[in-house]
Amino acid sequence: MTEEPIKTRNPAFWNEYYDAGTPPWQIEEACPPAMQFVDSHPIEACRILIPGCGLGHEPEAFANRGFSVVAMDLSDEVVKTAKKRLDPKLPVTYRPGNICDAEPETLGFFDAVFEQTCYCAIDPRDRPAYVEAVHGLLRKGGVLFGVFYQADHGSYPPWPISREELSADFSPFFNIHTLERAQNSIESRAGKEWFAYFSKK
Ligand SMILES: C[S@@+](CC[C@H](N)C(=O)[O-])C[C@H]1O[C@@H](n2cnc3c(N)ncnc32)[C@H](O)[C@@H]1O
């Protein structure tokens, strides 16, 4: 039997959602669990990478807290739209591209990676490559934090992810400091997000 192609690797798959209007995952505020975390936790303002940034409001929110932000997305369409929306005074760089194809000069460059509904959008067959890519982009001791969304939409993303799977996927490369139900998710995501705080091994 031929294996189903990995459609989520194709920018056109994501462009279609963004061309059609507001995508179903859009939230009109910066991720509350992550913002509360950075506001109450000693993560210093640093170089942060946001993979699969979409039209999320986190790049601006981190930049307003003093972070220097690189926001990446496979969809060149969404990167164009996000760039147009951005206040040019903010230290945010939007880049189109696949997080798994990082430029060699960006390896070890970032102090932090922020996750929100990107991992769940990665085909499970590509998840090992994604974990290794994020690990490689972080400097030694760098941190990964944010929310992993848990849902099941059948043959389309987001694909399900359990706490046990997350732990098994990330623990070979990261120390797992926190992996628990997010406490202050937006209403529609309550009970469906895992809040994570990992550091690079
Ligand atoms: C479900 S959306 C979430 C967008 C955003 N994080 C949010 O919360 O609104 C997943 C995003 O990840 C992007 N994406 C999927 N695979 C990617 C990859 N390998 N590298 C970079 N971006 C990717 C998609 O283009 C899409 O914008």
The ligand as a Tripos MOL2 file, in Angstrom:
@<TRIPOS>MOLECULE
LIG
   27    29     1     0     0
SMALL
NO_CHARGES

@<TRIPOS>ATOM
      1 C1         -2.5030   25.5590   13.4380 C.3       1 LIG1
      2 S1         -1.5450   26.8540   12.7530 S.3       1 LIG1
      3 C2         -1.1160   27.8170   14.2030 C.3       1 LIG1
      4 C3         -0.6190   29.2120   13.9150 C.3       1 LIG1
      5 C4         -0.2520   30.0330   15.1530 C.3       1 LIG1
      6 N1          0.7600   29.3980   15.9630 N.3       1 LIG1
      7 C5         -1.4690   30.3240   15.9770 C.2       1 LIG1
      8 O1         -1.5480   29.8180   17.1050 O.co2     1 LIG1
      9 O2         -2.3390   31.0650   15.4930 O.co2     1 LIG1
     10 C6         -0.0310   26.0220   12.3600 C.3       1 LIG1
     11 C7          0.9330   26.9230   11.6170 C.3       1 LIG1
     12 O3          2.1830   26.2360   11.4940 O.3       1 LIG1
     13 C8          2.7160   26.4560   10.2010 C.3       1 LIG1
     14 N2          3.6100   25.3200    9.9260 N.ar      1 LIG1
     15 C9          3.2550   24.0160    9.7400 C.ar      1 LIG1
     16 N3          4.3500   23.2560    9.5660 N.ar      1 LIG1
     17 C10         5.4210   24.0990    9.6620 C.ar      1 LIG1
     18 C11         6.8360   23.9220    9.5560 C.ar      1 LIG1
     19 N4          7.3470   22.7050    9.3330 N.pl3     1 LIG1
     20 N5          7.6410   24.9950    9.7020 N.ar      1 LIG1
     21 C12         7.1040   26.2330    9.9170 C.ar      1 LIG1
     22 N6          5.7740   26.4620   10.0290 N.ar      1 LIG1
     23 C13         4.9510   25.4200    9.9020 C.ar      1 LIG1
     24 C14         1.4850   26.5580    9.3030 C.3       1 LIG1
     25 O4          1.7320   27.2430    8.1140 O.3       1 LIG1
     26 C15         0.4920   27.2710   10.2210 C.3       1 LIG1
     27 O5          0.5590   28.6610   10.0480 O.3       1 LIG1
@<TRIPOS>BOND
     1     1     2 1
     2     2     3 1
     3     2    10 1
     4     3     4 1
     5     4     5 1
     6     5     6 1
     7     5     7 1
     8     7     8 2
     9     7     9 1
    10    10    11 1
    11    11    12 1
    12    11    26 1
    13    12    13 1
    14    13    14 1
    15    13    24 1
    16    14    15 ar
    17    14    23 ar
    18    15    16 ar
    19    16    17 ar
    20    17    18 ar
    21    17    23 ar
    22    18    19 1
    23    18    20 ar
    24    20    21 ar
    25    21    22 ar
    26    22    23 ar
    27    24    25 1
    28    24    26 1
    29    26    27 1
@<TRIPOS>SUBSTRUCTURE
     1 LIG1         1 GROUP 0 **** ****
